[in-house]
Amino acid sequence: MAYDKFSVLNSTAVPLPIENVDTDQIIPARFLKATERKGFGDNLFRDWRYNTDDTPKEQFVLNNPIYSGKILVGGKNFGSGSSREHAAWAVYDYGFRCVVSSFFADIFRNNCLNVGVLPVQISPDFLEKIFKAIESDPNTEFKVDLPEQTFTILSTGEFETFGINEYKKGNLLNGFDDIDYLLNLKDNIKEFAQTRPF
């Protein structure tokens, strides 16, 4: 299995109400040398999280102990910029399993889906309600229901539906990447191959 299966997630959330967050801000280019998906979480938002002497910037949300959870709530146009898949790796490796925004860059969205992070795109109005709920109570919990494709503010019951490619949805539910999906079909592929002339 390439990553954890995703079905229903109940979690608090970390708010990052900044628009146009690009992939260089998510994971700076100097950390792209590794080819495995491990260790990138340490440098997620590195230049926003740490000073030049590697001390944490207290004002940055990931360094604020009142916020936690497996859901990252970002502003509009999250994941813009270069196509580096390491940005999605960093989000996953840090521990986030869902990123919420009113708009995602297409390549970042697909990179997330390939590594087990669910990008949930919602309306600007509902995104604002989520930010206000977290501001009012950082312990507010949310429910991300992939089978039903809904995102719910549990304290109020308000929810919105979100779209997702059916193939990617199936892979997330099973914890498959593209290779896992094909390996799961190997018996069918062998059976089909036997019916073909040589």
N, C-alpha and C positions, 0 to 999 in steps of 0.2 A: 504494500500500500504506500502510495507516494506521500500522503499526508493524512491528518485526522479526517474522519468522516464528518460531514456537516449536515445536520438535520434541523434541530431547534436549539437556539442559543438564548439563554436568559442571562443577562449581564448588566453591570453598570457600564458607564462609558466615559471616555476621555475626550473632552472638547478641544478642538483646535479651530476656532472660528476665523481662519485666515483664508482668503481667496487666492486662487492661482498658485497653489503650492506645487512646485515643480519637482521633478525626480532628482535634481541635483541638491535640492533642499532636503528631500527625504533621505538620500544617501549620497554624500559628496563623491565626486569622481575619483578622488584619491584612494577610496576604499573598494575599488572595483577589481582588484587584482585576483581575488580568490575566485575559483570556479565552482566550489561547493556552496550549498545554500546555508551553511552554518556560520554563525558568528556575526552576521550582518546586523542583528538586532542591537548589538552594542553600539553601533554607529548610526542608528536611526535618528534622523534630525540632529546629527552630530554638532553642527555649527550653531544650532539653536539651543542645544542642551548643555554645551560645555564652553567654558572660556578657553583662551589659548593655552593656559597652564593646566588644562584638563580638570579644573574644578567645576562642579555643576552650577549652572545659572539658575538660581532659586526661583526666578520669576517664570521659567518655562514650565509648561503644564506637565510634562513627563517627569519633572523633578518635584512636583507638588504632591505630597502624600494623600491629599484629600481626594484625588482622582485616581481611579483604577478601573480595571475591567478589560474585556476582550473586544470591545467595540471602540473604534476611533471615529469620531464625528468631525469631519472637515468642512471647510467652506467650499464655495462654488469653484469648479474647474480644478479638482484635485488630481494630481498626477500628471500635470502637463509637462512639456519639455521633451527631453530625449527619451528614447525608447528603452532605456536600461531596465532589464528584468530584475536587476539587483534591488530596485526600489520595492518591488513586491516581496522579494525574499526578506528584506529588512523588516517590513511590516509583519510578516508571518513569524520570523525568528524572534521578534520582540515579544510576541504573544497575542497580537491582535488576530482575530478570526473574521472580523467584519469591519469594513470601512463604509461610512455613510457620507453622502454628499448630494448636492442638488445637480451636480454635473461632474462626470469623470472624463478624462482623456481616454480615448478608445484603447490605445496600446496599453496604458496602465491597467485599465479594467480587465483586458484579456490576460495580462501577465498575472494579475491577482487570481483570476479564475484558474489559471494553470498550476497554482501552488497552494490552493486551499483557502484563499481569502475571499470572502463573499463581498463584492462591491454592491451596495444598496443605493440606488439612485432614487431620490424622492423629490417632492416639490419644494421650492424655496420656502413656502409658508410652513410646511411641516418641519422642514429643517430648523427653522427659527423656533418652533415650538419645542423641539428637542433641546436646542441650546438653552432655552429659558427653563426647561425642566431641570437640566443639570445645574444651571446657575442657582436655581431655587433650592435644590437638594442634590449634592454630588452623589448621594447614595441611591438616586432614582434608578430603577431597573427597567430594562427594555427587553422585549422578546423579538427575536429574529426567527421567523418560521419559514424555512426554505420550501418545504412541501407546499405550503399555502401561499408562499411569496408575499408575506406580510411583515411589516415592522410596526411594533406596538409600543406605545408609552404605557407601561403597566399601571402607573399611578392614576391615569385618567381613562385608560381604555381606548384612547384615540389611536388609530392606525392608518397606514397607507399600504397599498400594494406596490410591488416593484417587479420589473421585468427581468428575465434572464433567458439566455439561450438554452433550449431544452437539453442539448448534448452536454453543455457545461453543467447544467443543473444535475443531470444524472451522474456525472463524474464527481461532483461535490458530495452528493448523497452517498456515494460508494467510496470516497477517498481516492479516486483514480486520477492520475494524470493521463496524457494521451497514450503513453506506452502501456500503462496498466490496462487501459481500455482495450487496446489491441490484444494484449496477452490474455485478457479475459475471453476473447473471441477465438483463441487459437484452435479449439476443437471445431468450431464452425468453419474456420478458414481451411483447416485440413480436409474437412468433409467436402467443402465446395471444390477444393483443388482436385480431389479424387474424381470429380465429375467432369473435369476439363480434359480435353485431348492433349497429348504431349506432342 
